[in-house]
Amino acid sequence: MQIALEESQEDFVKQAVSDGRYTSESAVVEFGIRLLQAREQKLAELRAKVQESLKDTSEVSDEEIDAAINRKSQELLAKGIPW
């Protein structure tokens, strides 16, 4: 298989190898593919969760929504993330 890269991408790959972060140009491409595979897997899982949630037609009360928002806001604040 041959892959054509833009000049800036090729420079990036060569720099990553010359910096010693990767052992070869192939290693850089292989790592990129593994990242893409992981991303695609996470997207597939998220899509499945969305589809599953769309099937759930049970009603949620205002109080349950408020409680969930409060829990999430407390989690974010505990992590130092203001919302």
PyMOL Python script that loads the backbone (N, CA, C, O; Angstrom):
from pymol import cmd

cmd.read_pdbstr("""\
ATOM      1  N   MET A   1       0.851  -1.169   0.000  1.00  0.00           N
ATOM      2  CA  MET A   1       0.000   0.000   0.000  1.00  0.00           C
ATOM      3  C   MET A   1       0.900   1.237   0.000  1.00  0.00           C
ATOM      4  O   MET A   1       1.900   1.300   0.715  1.00  0.00           O
ATOM      5  N   GLN A   2       0.532   2.179  -0.790  1.00  0.00           N
ATOM      6  CA  GLN A   2       1.245   3.439  -0.791  1.00  0.00           C
ATOM      7  C   GLN A   2       0.297   4.530  -0.322  1.00  0.00           C
ATOM      8  O   GLN A   2      -0.889   4.530  -0.652  1.00  0.00           O
ATOM      9  N   ILE A   3       0.842   5.459   0.455  1.00  0.00           N
ATOM     10  CA  ILE A   3       0.033   6.533   1.005  1.00  0.00           C
ATOM     11  C   ILE A   3       0.646   7.861   0.590  1.00  0.00           C
ATOM     12  O   ILE A   3       1.850   8.071   0.735  1.00  0.00           O
ATOM     13  N   ALA A   4      -0.177   8.742   0.081  1.00  0.00           N
ATOM     14  CA  ALA A   4       0.286  10.076  -0.284  1.00  0.00           C
ATOM     15  C   ALA A   4      -0.062  11.032   0.853  1.00  0.00           C
ATOM     16  O   ALA A   4      -1.208  11.092   1.298  1.00  0.00           O
ATOM     17  N   LEU A   5       0.937  11.775   1.314  1.00  0.00           N
ATOM     18  CA  LEU A   5       0.733  12.750   2.377  1.00  0.00           C
ATOM     19  C   LEU A   5       0.990  14.151   1.854  1.00  0.00           C
ATOM     20  O   LEU A   5       1.760  14.355   0.915  1.00  0.00           O
ATOM     21  N   GLU A   6       0.333  15.101   2.477  1.00  0.00           N
ATOM     22  CA  GLU A   6       0.657  16.490   2.183  1.00  0.00           C
ATOM     23  C   GLU A   6       2.063  16.759   2.702  1.00  0.00           C
ATOM     24  O   GLU A   6       2.548  16.059   3.590  1.00  0.00           O
ATOM     25  N   GLU A   7       2.705  17.763   2.150  1.00  0.00           N
ATOM     26  CA  GLU A   7       4.088  18.056   2.539  1.00  0.00           C
ATOM     27  C   GLU A   7       4.209  18.303   4.048  1.00  0.00           C
ATOM     28  O   GLU A   7       5.150  17.825   4.682  1.00  0.00           O
ATOM     29  N   SER A   8       3.269  19.038   4.612  1.00  0.00           N
ATOM     30  CA  SER A   8       3.325  19.332   6.048  1.00  0.00           C
ATOM     31  C   SER A   8       3.174  18.054   6.881  1.00  0.00           C
ATOM     32  O   SER A   8       3.798  17.916   7.933  1.00  0.00           O
ATOM     33  N   GLN A   9       2.339  17.121   6.401  1.00  0.00           N
ATOM     34  CA  GLN A   9       2.168  15.853   7.111  1.00  0.00           C
ATOM     35  C   GLN A   9       3.441  15.023   7.029  1.00  0.00           C
ATOM     36  O   GLN A   9       3.865  14.416   8.012  1.00  0.00           O
ATOM     37  N   GLU A  10       4.037  15.006   5.862  1.00  0.00           N
ATOM     38  CA  GLU A  10       5.279  14.255   5.684  1.00  0.00           C
ATOM     39  C   GLU A  10       6.374  14.835   6.578  1.00  0.00           C
ATOM     40  O   GLU A  10       7.127  14.090   7.206  1.00  0.00           O
ATOM     41  N   ASP A  11       6.459  16.144   6.633  1.00  0.00           N
ATOM     42  CA  ASP A  11       7.442  16.804   7.509  1.00  0.00           C
ATOM     43  C   ASP A  11       7.194  16.441   8.963  1.00  0.00           C
ATOM     44  O   ASP A  11       8.137  16.193   9.715  1.00  0.00           O
ATOM     45  N   PHE A  12       5.937  16.408   9.358  1.00  0.00           N
ATOM     46  CA  PHE A  12       5.581  16.050  10.732  1.00  0.00           C
ATOM     47  C   PHE A  12       6.039  14.637  11.070  1.00  0.00           C
ATOM     48  O   PHE A  12       6.614  14.401  12.133  1.00  0.00           O
ATOM     49  N   VAL A  13       5.783  13.702  10.163  1.00  0.00           N
ATOM     50  CA  VAL A  13       6.173  12.310  10.368  1.00  0.00           C
ATOM     51  C   VAL A  13       7.689  12.206  10.472  1.00  0.00           C
ATOM     52  O   VAL A  13       8.205  11.559  11.383  1.00  0.00           O
ATOM     53  N   LYS A  14       8.383  12.821   9.572  1.00  0.00           N
ATOM     54  CA  LYS A  14       9.853  12.761   9.587  1.00  0.00           C
ATOM     55  C   LYS A  14      10.413  13.382  10.864  1.00  0.00           C
ATOM     56  O   LYS A  14      11.378  12.870  11.432  1.00  0.00           O
ATOM     57  N   GLN A  15       9.815  14.477  11.314  1.00  0.00           N
ATOM     58  CA  GLN A  15      10.274  15.131  12.543  1.00  0.00           C
ATOM     59  C   GLN A  15      10.040  14.238  13.758  1.00  0.00           C
ATOM     60  O   GLN A  15      10.888  14.160  14.647  1.00  0.00           O
ATOM     61  N   ALA A  16       8.896  13.568  13.795  1.00  0.00           N
ATOM     62  CA  ALA A  16       8.596  12.662  14.906  1.00  0.00           C
ATOM     63  C   ALA A  16       9.630  11.544  14.995  1.00  0.00           C
ATOM     64  O   ALA A  16      10.016  11.134  16.090  1.00  0.00           O
ATOM     65  N   VAL A  17      10.071  11.058  13.853  1.00  0.00           N
ATOM     66  CA  VAL A  17      11.086  10.004  13.825  1.00  0.00           C
ATOM     67  C   VAL A  17      12.446  10.588  14.216  1.00  0.00           C
ATOM     68  O   VAL A  17      13.155  10.001  15.034  1.00  0.00           O
ATOM     69  N   SER A  18      12.812  11.725  13.646  1.00  0.00           N
ATOM     70  CA  SER A  18      14.127  12.304  13.941  1.00  0.00           C
ATOM     71  C   SER A  18      14.233  12.751  15.401  1.00  0.00           C
ATOM     72  O   SER A  18      15.326  12.758  15.966  1.00  0.00           O
ATOM     73  N   ASP A  19      13.104  13.123  16.016  1.00  0.00           N
ATOM     74  CA  ASP A  19      13.103  13.485  17.437  1.00  0.00           C
ATOM     75  C   ASP A  19      13.230  12.264  18.343  1.00  0.00           C
ATOM     76  O   ASP A  19      13.458  12.392  19.545  1.00  0.00           O
ATOM     77  N   GLY A  20      13.081  11.085  17.754  1.00  0.00           N
ATOM     78  CA  GLY A  20      13.192   9.853  18.532  1.00  0.00           C
ATOM     79  C   GLY A  20      11.906   9.415  19.191  1.00  0.00           C
ATOM     80  O   GLY A  20      11.904   8.490  20.004  1.00  0.00           O
ATOM     81  N   ARG A  21      10.800  10.076  18.847  1.00  0.00           N
ATOM     82  CA  ARG A  21       9.512   9.682  19.437  1.00  0.00           C
ATOM     83  C   ARG A  21       8.993   8.388  18.843  1.00  0.00           C
ATOM     84  O   ARG A  21       8.223   7.670  19.481  1.00  0.00           O
ATOM     85  N   TYR A  22       9.414   8.088  17.623  1.00  0.00           N
ATOM     86  CA  TYR A  22       9.011   6.859  16.936  1.00  0.00           C
ATOM     87  C   TYR A  22      10.245   6.279  16.266  1.00  0.00           C
ATOM     88  O   TYR A  22      11.184   7.004  15.938  1.00  0.00           O
ATOM     89  N   THR A  23      10.238   4.962  16.063  1.00  0.00           N
ATOM     90  CA  THR A  23      11.403   4.305  15.485  1.00  0.00           C
ATOM     91  C   THR A  23      11.437   4.366  13.971  1.00  0.00           C
ATOM     92  O   THR A  23      12.492   4.198  13.360  1.00  0.00           O
ATOM     93  N   SER A  24      10.277   4.607  13.363  1.00  0.00           N
ATOM     94  CA  SER A  24      10.221   4.644  11.901  1.00  0.00           C
ATOM     95  C   SER A  24       8.984   5.408  11.451  1.00  0.00           C
ATOM     96  O   SER A  24       8.076   5.677  12.237  1.00  0.00           O
ATOM     97  N   GLU A  25       8.972   5.745  10.184  1.00  0.00           N
ATOM     98  CA  GLU A  25       7.802   6.407   9.613  1.00  0.00           C
ATOM     99  C   GLU A  25       6.591   5.486   9.680  1.00  0.00           C
ATOM    100  O   GLU A  25       5.470   5.941   9.909  1.00  0.00           O
ATOM    101  N   SER A  26       6.816   4.195   9.482  1.00  0.00           N
ATOM    102  CA  SER A  26       5.720   3.225   9.579  1.00  0.00           C
ATOM    103  C   SER A  26       5.128   3.206  10.982  1.00  0.00           C
ATOM    104  O   SER A  26       3.916   3.072  11.149  1.00  0.00           O
ATOM    105  N   ALA A  27       5.990   3.341  11.991  1.00  0.00           N
ATOM    106  CA  ALA A  27       5.511   3.337  13.374  1.00  0.00           C
ATOM    107  C   ALA A  27       4.594   4.537  13.632  1.00  0.00           C
ATOM    108  O   ALA A  27       3.609   4.422  14.360  1.00  0.00           O
ATOM    109  N   VAL A  28       4.919   5.675  13.039  1.00  0.00           N
ATOM    110  CA  VAL A  28       4.074   6.866  13.192  1.00  0.00           C
ATOM    111  C   VAL A  28       2.702   6.598  12.575  1.00  0.00           C
ATOM    112  O   VAL A  28       1.674   6.881  13.191  1.00  0.00           O
ATOM    113  N   VAL A  29       2.690   6.056  11.367  1.00  0.00           N
ATOM    114  CA  VAL A  29       1.429   5.781  10.682  1.00  0.00           C
ATOM    115  C   VAL A  29       0.631   4.722  11.434  1.00  0.00           C
ATOM    116  O   VAL A  29      -0.586   4.849  11.569  1.00  0.00           O
ATOM    117  N   GLU A  30       1.300   3.676  11.927  1.00  0.00           N
ATOM    118  CA  GLU A  30       0.610   2.633  12.681  1.00  0.00           C
ATOM    119  C   GLU A  30      -0.038   3.193  13.939  1.00  0.00           C
ATOM    120  O   GLU A  30      -1.164   2.833  14.280  1.00  0.00           O
ATOM    121  N   PHE A  31       0.684   4.081  14.629  1.00  0.00           N
ATOM    122  CA  PHE A  31       0.120   4.697  15.827  1.00  0.00           C
ATOM    123  C   PHE A  31      -1.111   5.537  15.473  1.00  0.00           C
ATOM    124  O   PHE A  31      -2.120   5.501  16.176  1.00  0.00           O
ATOM    125  N   GLY A  32      -1.017   6.284  14.389  1.00  0.00           N
ATOM    126  CA  GLY A  32      -2.157   7.081  13.943  1.00  0.00           C
ATOM    127  C   GLY A  32      -3.362   6.219  13.622  1.00  0.00           C
ATOM    128  O   GLY A  32      -4.496   6.588  13.929  1.00  0.00           O
ATOM    129  N   ILE A  33      -3.125   5.090  13.016  1.00  0.00           N
ATOM    130  CA  ILE A  33      -4.223   4.178  12.687  1.00  0.00           C
ATOM    131  C   ILE A  33      -4.844   3.610  13.960  1.00  0.00           C
ATOM    132  O   ILE A  33      -6.065   3.488  14.056  1.00  0.00           O
ATOM    133  N   ARG A  34      -4.001   3.260  14.942  1.00  0.00           N
ATOM    134  CA  ARG A  34      -4.541   2.752  16.213  1.00  0.00           C
ATOM    135  C   ARG A  34      -5.414   3.812  16.888  1.00  0.00           C
ATOM    136  O   ARG A  34      -6.469   3.490  17.435  1.00  0.00           O
ATOM    137  N   LEU A  35      -4.977   5.076  16.851  1.00  0.00           N
ATOM    138  CA  LEU A  35      -5.792   6.151  17.420  1.00  0.00           C
ATOM    139  C   LEU A  35      -7.126   6.274  16.692  1.00  0.00           C
ATOM    140  O   LEU A  35      -8.169   6.442  17.324  1.00  0.00           O
ATOM    141  N   LEU A  36      -7.091   6.190  15.384  1.00  0.00           N
ATOM    142  CA  LEU A  36      -8.313   6.280  14.590  1.00  0.00           C
ATOM    143  C   LEU A  36      -9.242   5.107  14.898  1.00  0.00           C
ATOM    144  O   LEU A  36     -10.455   5.284  15.006  1.00  0.00           O
ATOM    145  N   GLN A  37      -8.669   3.911  15.038  1.00  0.00           N
ATOM    146  CA  GLN A  37      -9.492   2.744  15.380  1.00  0.00           C
ATOM    147  C   GLN A  37     -10.156   2.928  16.742  1.00  0.00           C
ATOM    148  O   GLN A  37     -11.334   2.609  16.907  1.00  0.00           O
ATOM    149  N   ALA A  38      -9.405   3.441  17.717  1.00  0.00           N
ATOM    150  CA  ALA A  38      -9.964   3.667  19.054  1.00  0.00           C
ATOM    151  C   ALA A  38     -11.079   4.700  18.992  1.00  0.00           C
ATOM    152  O   ALA A  38     -12.114   4.540  19.639  1.00  0.00           O
ATOM    153  N   ARG A  39     -10.871   5.758  18.217  1.00  0.00           N
ATOM    154  CA  ARG A  39     -11.890   6.801  18.065  1.00  0.00           C
ATOM    155  C   ARG A  39     -13.147   6.231  17.428  1.00  0.00           C
ATOM    156  O   ARG A  39     -14.258   6.508  17.882  1.00  0.00           O
ATOM    157  N   GLU A  40     -12.978   5.440  16.387  1.00  0.00           N
ATOM    158  CA  GLU A  40     -14.136   4.838  15.714  1.00  0.00           C
ATOM    159  C   GLU A  40     -14.894   3.909  16.653  1.00  0.00           C
ATOM    160  O   GLU A  40     -16.124   3.862  16.619  1.00  0.00           O
ATOM    161  N   GLN A  41     -14.161   3.160  17.502  1.00  0.00           N
ATOM    162  CA  GLN A  41     -14.805   2.269  18.462  1.00  0.00           C
ATOM    163  C   GLN A  41     -15.621   3.071  19.472  1.00  0.00           C
ATOM    164  O   GLN A  41     -16.753   2.710  19.793  1.00  0.00           O
ATOM    165  N   LYS A  42     -15.038   4.163  19.971  1.00  0.00           N
ATOM    166  CA  LYS A  42     -15.770   4.996  20.929  1.00  0.00           C
ATOM    167  C   LYS A  42     -17.009   5.617  20.293  1.00  0.00           C
ATOM    168  O   LYS A  42     -18.059   5.706  20.930  1.00  0.00           O
ATOM    169  N   LEU A  43     -16.888   6.046  19.038  1.00  0.00           N
ATOM    170  CA  LEU A  43     -18.048   6.598  18.346  1.00  0.00           C
ATOM    171  C   LEU A  43     -19.139   5.545  18.174  1.00  0.00           C
ATOM    172  O   LEU A  43     -20.321   5.840  18.343  1.00  0.00           O
ATOM    173  N   ALA A  44     -18.747   4.328  17.840  1.00  0.00           N
ATOM    174  CA  ALA A  44     -19.726   3.250  17.686  1.00  0.00           C
ATOM    175  C   ALA A  44     -20.438   2.972  19.008  1.00  0.00           C
ATOM    176  O   ALA A  44     -21.650   2.760  19.036  1.00  0.00           O
ATOM    177  N   GLU A  45     -19.673   2.975  20.107  1.00  0.00           N
ATOM    178  CA  GLU A  45     -20.274   2.754  21.422  1.00  0.00           C
ATOM    179  C   GLU A  45     -21.231   3.889  21.775  1.00  0.00           C
ATOM    180  O   GLU A  45     -22.313   3.651  22.311  1.00  0.00           O
ATOM    181  N   LEU A  46     -20.832   5.106  21.475  1.00  0.00           N
ATOM    182  CA  LEU A  46     -21.697   6.253  21.751  1.00  0.00           C
ATOM    183  C   LEU A  46     -22.975   6.193  20.922  1.00  0.00           C
ATOM    184  O   LEU A  46     -24.064   6.464  21.429  1.00  0.00           O
ATOM    185  N   ARG A  47     -22.837   5.837  19.643  1.00  0.00           N
ATOM    186  CA  ARG A  47     -24.032   5.708  18.799  1.00  0.00           C
ATOM    187  C   ARG A  47     -24.978   4.643  19.348  1.00  0.00           C
ATOM    188  O   ARG A  47     -26.196   4.822  19.344  1.00  0.00           O
ATOM    189  N   ALA A  48     -24.407   3.535  19.818  1.00  0.00           N
ATOM    190  CA  ALA A  48     -25.237   2.467  20.383  1.00  0.00           C
ATOM    191  C   ALA A  48     -25.961   2.959  21.634  1.00  0.00           C
ATOM    192  O   ALA A  48     -27.133   2.642  21.838  1.00  0.00           O
ATOM    193  N   LYS A  49     -25.270   3.730  22.469  1.00  0.00           N
ATOM    194  CA  LYS A  49     -25.907   4.274  23.673  1.00  0.00           C
ATOM    195  C   LYS A  49     -27.023   5.244  23.307  1.00  0.00           C
ATOM    196  O   LYS A  49     -28.080   5.247  23.938  1.00  0.00           O
ATOM    197  N   VAL A  50     -26.791   6.059  22.299  1.00  0.00           N
ATOM    198  CA  VAL A  50     -27.825   7.001  21.862  1.00  0.00           C
ATOM    199  C   VAL A  50     -29.032   6.234  21.357  1.00  0.00           C
ATOM    200  O   VAL A  50     -30.166   6.552  21.715  1.00  0.00           O
ATOM    201  N   GLN A  51     -28.800   5.230  20.532  1.00  0.00           N
ATOM    202  CA  GLN A  51     -29.914   4.435  20.014  1.00  0.00           C
ATOM    203  C   GLN A  51     -30.675   3.758  21.140  1.00  0.00           C
ATOM    204  O   GLN A  51     -31.905   3.704  21.112  1.00  0.00           O
ATOM    205  N   GLU A  52     -29.960   3.241  22.129  1.00  0.00           N
ATOM    206  CA  GLU A  52     -30.604   2.585  23.262  1.00  0.00           C
ATOM    207  C   GLU A  52     -31.426   3.591  24.059  1.00  0.00           C
ATOM    208  O   GLU A  52     -32.538   3.294  24.494  1.00  0.00           O
ATOM    209  N   SER A  53     -30.868   4.783  24.244  1.00  0.00           N
ATOM    210  CA  SER A  53     -31.602   5.789  25.019  1.00  0.00           C
ATOM    211  C   SER A  53     -32.846   6.270  24.283  1.00  0.00           C
ATOM    212  O   SER A  53     -33.835   6.644  24.914  1.00  0.00           O
ATOM    213  N   LEU A  54     -32.803   6.262  22.958  1.00  0.00           N
ATOM    214  CA  LEU A  54     -33.981   6.661  22.188  1.00  0.00           C
ATOM    215  C   LEU A  54     -35.114   5.651  22.333  1.00  0.00           C
ATOM    216  O   LEU A  54     -36.284   5.996  22.166  1.00  0.00           O
ATOM    217  N   LYS A  55     -34.770   4.417  22.642  1.00  0.00           N
ATOM    218  CA  LYS A  55     -35.791   3.389  22.846  1.00  0.00           C
ATOM    219  C   LYS A  55     -36.479   3.540  24.194  1.00  0.00           C
ATOM    220  O   LYS A  55     -37.613   3.096  24.375  1.00  0.00           O
ATOM    221  N   ASP A  56     -35.781   4.174  25.147  1.00  0.00           N
ATOM    222  CA  ASP A  56     -36.329   4.346  26.492  1.00  0.00           C
ATOM    223  C   ASP A  56     -37.302   5.512  26.478  1.00  0.00           C
ATOM    224  O   ASP A  56     -36.901   6.670  26.358  1.00  0.00           O
ATOM    225  N   THR A  57     -38.557   5.201  26.598  1.00  0.00           N
ATOM    226  CA  THR A  57     -39.585   6.246  26.546  1.00  0.00           C
ATOM    227  C   THR A  57     -40.179   6.548  27.916  1.00  0.00           C
ATOM    228  O   THR A  57     -41.217   7.203  28.015  1.00  0.00           O
ATOM    229  N   SER A  58     -39.524   6.071  28.974  1.00  0.00           N
ATOM    230  CA  SER A  58     -40.056   6.340  30.312  1.00  0.00           C
ATOM    231  C   SER A  58     -39.923   7.824  30.634  1.00  0.00           C
ATOM    232  O   SER A  58     -38.987   8.496  30.199  1.00  0.00           O
ATOM    233  N   GLU A  59     -40.865   8.303  31.391  1.00  0.00           N
ATOM    234  CA  GLU A  59     -40.869   9.717  31.746  1.00  0.00           C
ATOM    235  C   GLU A  59     -39.934   9.968  32.920  1.00  0.00           C
ATOM    236  O   GLU A  59     -39.743   9.116  33.787  1.00  0.00           O
ATOM    237  N   VAL A  60     -39.358  11.169  32.918  1.00  0.00           N
ATOM    238  CA  VAL A  60     -38.482  11.589  34.004  1.00  0.00           C
ATOM    239  C   VAL A  60     -39.076  12.864  34.582  1.00  0.00           C
ATOM    240  O   VAL A  60     -39.442  13.785  33.853  1.00  0.00           O
ATOM    241  N   SER A  61     -39.163  12.899  35.896  1.00  0.00           N
ATOM    242  CA  SER A  61     -39.776  14.061  36.548  1.00  0.00           C
ATOM    243  C   SER A  61     -38.800  15.238  36.582  1.00  0.00           C
ATOM    244  O   SER A  61     -37.591  15.068  36.424  1.00  0.00           O
ATOM    245  N   ASP A  62     -39.345  16.413  36.787  1.00  0.00           N
ATOM    246  CA  ASP A  62     -38.516  17.608  36.929  1.00  0.00           C
ATOM    247  C   ASP A  62     -37.537  17.446  38.089  1.00  0.00           C
ATOM    248  O   ASP A  62     -36.388  17.879  38.008  1.00  0.00           O
ATOM    249  N   GLU A  63     -37.999  16.824  39.158  1.00  0.00           N
ATOM    250  CA  GLU A  63     -37.142  16.630  40.329  1.00  0.00           C
ATOM    251  C   GLU A  63     -35.964  15.721  39.999  1.00  0.00           C
ATOM    252  O   GLU A  63     -34.842  15.962  40.445  1.00  0.00           O
ATOM    253  N   GLU A  64     -36.225  14.678  39.217  1.00  0.00           N
ATOM    254  CA  GLU A  64     -35.138  13.778  38.822  1.00  0.00           C
ATOM    255  C   GLU A  64     -34.118  14.496  37.937  1.00  0.00           C
ATOM    256  O   GLU A  64     -32.912  14.282  38.064  1.00  0.00           O
ATOM    257  N   ILE A  65     -34.607  15.335  37.055  1.00  0.00           N
ATOM    258  CA  ILE A  65     -33.713  16.107  36.186  1.00  0.00           C
ATOM    259  C   ILE A  65     -32.888  17.078  37.020  1.00  0.00           C
ATOM    260  O   ILE A  65     -31.675  17.176  36.839  1.00  0.00           O
ATOM    261  N   ASP A  66     -33.538  17.796  37.934  1.00  0.00           N
ATOM    262  CA  ASP A  66     -32.823  18.730  38.803  1.00  0.00           C
ATOM    263  C   ASP A  66     -31.761  18.007  39.631  1.00  0.00           C
ATOM    264  O   ASP A  66     -30.644  18.502  39.779  1.00  0.00           O
ATOM    265  N   ALA A  67     -32.104  16.849  40.166  1.00  0.00           N
ATOM    266  CA  ALA A  67     -31.152  16.088  40.975  1.00  0.00           C
ATOM    267  C   ALA A  67     -29.958  15.649  40.130  1.00  0.00           C
ATOM    268  O   ALA A  67     -28.818  15.703  40.590  1.00  0.00           O
ATOM    269  N   ALA A  68     -30.216  15.220  38.905  1.00  0.00           N
ATOM    270  CA  ALA A  68     -29.131  14.792  38.026  1.00  0.00           C
ATOM    271  C   ALA A  68     -28.220  15.963  37.676  1.00  0.00           C
ATOM    272  O   ALA A  68     -26.998  15.816  37.641  1.00  0.00           O
ATOM    273  N   ILE A  69     -28.811  17.115  37.419  1.00  0.00           N
ATOM    274  CA  ILE A  69     -28.014  18.313  37.115  1.00  0.00           C
ATOM    275  C   ILE A  69     -27.171  18.704  38.323  1.00  0.00           C
ATOM    276  O   ILE A  69     -25.996  19.045  38.188  1.00  0.00           O
ATOM    277  N   ASN A  70     -27.778  18.652  39.496  1.00  0.00           N
ATOM    278  CA  ASN A  70     -27.038  18.991  40.714  1.00  0.00           C
ATOM    279  C   ASN A  70     -25.888  18.027  40.960  1.00  0.00           C
ATOM    280  O   ASN A  70     -24.796  18.454  41.335  1.00  0.00           O
ATOM    281  N   ARG A  71     -26.115  16.734  40.756  1.00  0.00           N
ATOM    282  CA  ARG A  71     -25.044  15.742  40.925  1.00  0.00           C
ATOM    283  C   ARG A  71     -23.894  16.025  39.966  1.00  0.00           C
ATOM    284  O   ARG A  71     -22.727  16.012  40.357  1.00  0.00           O
ATOM    285  N   LYS A  72     -24.239  16.280  38.709  1.00  0.00           N
ATOM    286  CA  LYS A  72     -23.213  16.521  37.699  1.00  0.00           C
ATOM    287  C   LYS A  72     -22.444  17.805  38.003  1.00  0.00           C
ATOM    288  O   LYS A  72     -21.223  17.846  37.854  1.00  0.00           O
ATOM    289  N   SER A  73     -23.148  18.846  38.426  1.00  0.00           N
ATOM    290  CA  SER A  73     -22.466  20.099  38.739  1.00  0.00           C
ATOM    291  C   SER A  73     -21.513  19.911  39.919  1.00  0.00           C
ATOM    292  O   SER A  73     -20.423  20.483  39.933  1.00  0.00           O
ATOM    293  N   GLN A  74     -21.914  19.116  40.904  1.00  0.00           N
ATOM    294  CA  GLN A  74     -21.034  18.837  42.036  1.00  0.00           C
ATOM    295  C   GLN A  74     -19.795  18.039  41.598  1.00  0.00           C
ATOM    296  O   GLN A  74     -18.689  18.287  42.080  1.00  0.00           O
ATOM    297  N   GLU A  75     -19.988  17.091  40.692  1.00  0.00           N
ATOM    298  CA  GLU A  75     -18.848  16.332  40.154  1.00  0.00           C
ATOM    299  C   GLU A  75     -17.867  17.263  39.447  1.00  0.00           C
ATOM    300  O   GLU A  75     -16.655  17.158  39.633  1.00  0.00           O
ATOM    301  N   LEU A  76     -18.402  18.175  38.635  1.00  0.00           N
ATOM    302  CA  LEU A  76     -17.552  19.109  37.897  1.00  0.00           C
ATOM    303  C   LEU A  76     -16.814  20.043  38.854  1.00  0.00           C
ATOM    304  O   LEU A  76     -15.620  20.291  38.691  1.00  0.00           O
ATOM    305  N   LEU A  77     -17.525  20.554  39.844  1.00  0.00           N
ATOM    306  CA  LEU A  77     -16.899  21.443  40.814  1.00  0.00           C
ATOM    307  C   LEU A  77     -15.812  20.718  41.601  1.00  0.00           C
ATOM    308  O   LEU A  77     -14.769  21.300  41.900  1.00  0.00           O
ATOM    309  N   ALA A  78     -16.051  19.446  41.941  1.00  0.00           N
ATOM    310  CA  ALA A  78     -15.054  18.663  42.672  1.00  0.00           C
ATOM    311  C   ALA A  78     -13.787  18.466  41.841  1.00  0.00           C
ATOM    312  O   ALA A  78     -12.695  18.311  42.389  1.00  0.00           O
ATOM    313  N   LYS A  79     -13.939  18.473  40.516  1.00  0.00           N
ATOM    314  CA  LYS A  79     -12.789  18.356  39.619  1.00  0.00           C
ATOM    315  C   LYS A  79     -12.170  19.714  39.302  1.00  0.00           C
ATOM    316  O   LYS A  79     -11.200  19.809  38.549  1.00  0.00           O
ATOM    317  N   GLY A  80     -12.749  20.768  39.890  1.00  0.00           N
ATOM    318  CA  GLY A  80     -12.227  22.105  39.635  1.00  0.00           C
ATOM    319  C   GLY A  80     -12.679  22.704  38.328  1.00  0.00           C
ATOM    320  O   GLY A  80     -12.048  23.622  37.805  1.00  0.00           O
ATOM    321  N   ILE A  81     -13.785  22.182  37.790  1.00  0.00           N
ATOM    322  CA  ILE A  81     -14.316  22.680  36.516  1.00  0.00           C
ATOM    323  C   ILE A  81     -15.579  23.476  36.801  1.00  0.00           C
ATOM    324  O   ILE A  81     -16.628  22.897  37.083  1.00  0.00           O
ATOM    325  N   PRO A  82     -15.485  24.803  36.731  1.00  0.00           N
ATOM    326  CA  PRO A  82     -16.704  25.581  36.949  1.00  0.00           C
ATOM    327  C   PRO A  82     -17.648  25.445  35.772  1.00  0.00           C
ATOM    328  O   PRO A  82     -17.211  25.368  34.623  1.00  0.00           O
ATOM    329  N   TRP A  83     -18.886  25.417  36.043  1.00  0.00           N
ATOM    330  CA  TRP A  83     -19.848  25.332  34.936  1.00  0.00           C
ATOM    331  C   TRP A  83     -20.712  26.523  34.998  1.00  0.00           C
ATOM    332  O   TRP A  83     -21.606  26.681  34.167  1.00  0.00           O
TER     333      TRP A  83
END
""", "prot")
cmd.dss("prot")
cmd.show_as("cartoon", "prot")
cmd.util.cbc("prot")
cmd.orient("prot")
